[in-house]
Amino acid sequence: MKKLKTWYWIATIIFALMMIMDGVGGITQQEAGKEVFKHLGYPMYLLIIVGIAKLLGAASILQNKFTTIKEWAYAGFAINFIGAFASRAFVGDGISLLIPPLIALVIMFIPYILWKKLTSNVKIS
């Protein structure tokens, strides 16, 4: 149980840091993000909205008190990655640009699955 908890926190912190960095990049409208949004045909203000959502999502997965909010944060990240994949596919991007959102989705499922295993081991008295 202790080993599972350690792996859970390592995976969660790594994933949260990835989303925090991406969220800050969106809020500060970094050039790379602007280029991607322009290429995909999205308005630039959406970069800020998604950036804020990623920061809130990262904060949500780092807390353990409000489990429903945590579930929704993971769902939001999944929708984001699936949407990124679909957006890239719809504009005709090659496989090298289609794979990163899928990798991010797989990375996201690591802390999620560990969290579910950890909480299923908790016995209610």
Salt bridges, closest charged atoms under 4 A:
ASP22 OD2 - LYS54 NZ 2.26
GLU71 OE2 - LYS116 NZ 2.32
ASP93 OD1 - HIS39 NE2 2.65
ASP93 OD2 - ARG88 NH1 2.87
